[in-house]
Each structure stands twice: as structure tokens, then as C-alpha cells.
Amino acid sequence: MRDSEIHTLSEAGKFRLAATGDLTEFAYDGDRSRMENDVENLVRQGLMRQTSIADTEHNPTQVVTRTKEGRKLLCRGKISPQAKPPTTD
């Protein structure tokens, strides 16, 4: 798994959902193609879902959410240095 895919999973989890436009701008420095490729890979692996929602002006906005499988993957602590493994006291 690429670092950018791990970052995308983390970002989607922080906010419950993330607009793909915001991911492109802030997490991918405007590289929409790279963002779309990562999201497509994560969706194919069952780690993320992509859908559209209506915003306040009734325009469809593409968003991504992390699945339970995506959360579990990050929580294992083996992928992301920010994720802490559970303690065994």
C-alpha cells in the first residue's frame, strides 16, 4: 500500500467523510489523477467507499468514507506510524 493511500484512509477517518475535491487540493497538492487512482485502489480493496451527496446548493459532491475494514487495517498499528497498537497491560 502506498503512503498516499494510507494518508487518504487516515484523512477520511478523521472527518468521517472527505470530499474528493478537498483531498485533491490538500492531500494531493492538486494532483487529481493521483487521488482518483488511490481512491479507486482503496475502493477495489474494500477499504473505502465513494459516493456523492447533495450540498446546501443541491450540487452533487463526490465524497469518500472509510469502511470498517479500512479502519481495522489502520488500527492494527502495522501500517501507519500515527496509529498506536493496543496496549497489553
Secondary structure, DSSP 8 states (H G I E B T S, - for coil): --HHHHHHHHHHHHSS-EEHHHIIIIISTT-HHHHHHHHHHHHHTTSEEEEEEE-TTS-EEEEEEE-HHHHHHHHTSSS-TTS------
